[in-house]
Amino acid sequence: VVGGTAVGLRKSLVVAQVSLSLLLLIGAGLFIQSLRNLKELNPGFHTENLLTFAMDPTLNGYKPERSLQFYRELTDRMNALPGVKSAALAVVQILDGNEWDQTVTVEGYTTKQGEYVDPHMQFISPRFFDTMGIPVLLGRDFTIQDDKGTPKVAIVNEKFARRYFGGANAIGRHVGNGGNPGTKTDIEIVGVVKDTKYESMRDVIPYELYLPYRQVEFVVGMTAYLRTEADSENMFSLLRRTVREVDSNVPVFRMRTLEQQVDKSLMSERLLATLSAIFGCLATLLAAVGLYGVMAYMVARRTREIGIRMALGASGGSVVWLVMREVLLLAVVGLAIGLPSAWALTRLVETQLFGIKPADPLTMTMAAIGIAFVATLAGYFPARRATGIDPMRALRWE
């Protein structure tokens, strides 16, 4: 009775391990596929041969006029560098988790009760869209003539244009800074560009309003973007030298390629996928070890029975099946418990997934097949060993 209780307890533990392993493997599969979906997502611009770095002369106490002069000279020099197709500046670094919202008034659009028009803002230099590979769908890009003292202009993304102008042409319409009644709409929309990601690959595409950085009332740190003809990383030392030649007192930081920036924006998703995969594999390994131990123990306890069967003419295949039947039963029970549990519990992580449902049938099927394969492999070796039992020695087994 004590031996039977011990065997029953061991079997129960193995079933629990199989169920837990299945749950962890399904979670790992979901997180890995979610990460893959995010990596394959088109951010709206071309990341290859595109690099970026940040700088902020205002931290060194530079006045706005000196900072603006630095930015203009640096932009001109970067565009003249060999191997550089195009260079531009932007205030908000894309895919870095930051955002700049601002309430605006849209000409001809009446807000509903409690509604605010607060698009994501971006303040850029000319050639930004060319550098990033963002198509200008209507109108024009900013030029060096869009400066202080000239008519204020803006560019919107297509999502903004659809939302606030419907099917009408957005070119020539106006917006204004601020949301109070009577706000002056003195900024003319001169272009519409394709939608892009802003804060991260995961976040939805926002309503976005672009302004020329030289027409705004403030001067802050900026991020440079450069499109190169070849491998971007080979340009890093040249860019550092170029910045020093313009002004050696302005340091550069966060220098990386856009592909590295995309990877950085997916850091938490990658960590989650990696940890879940590690825990899933470890749990599966422990389940396999537990199943092997239980079956080895059962074979040892049934040595006399197996020997009698073989002495009476039982084939090796029937002996293997005798053991594997127990293995498969434990695996099936574990899967039967694990699958409904996974179906229920994966909904708790739905917000962490992207482009895949928690109850993804392919992921669950592959995880179940993987667990079944590992369980079969773990039980096969004790089963195979049982066929090597000498019937005469088994009959004398105590």
Disulfide bonds with the S-S distance in Angstrom:
none
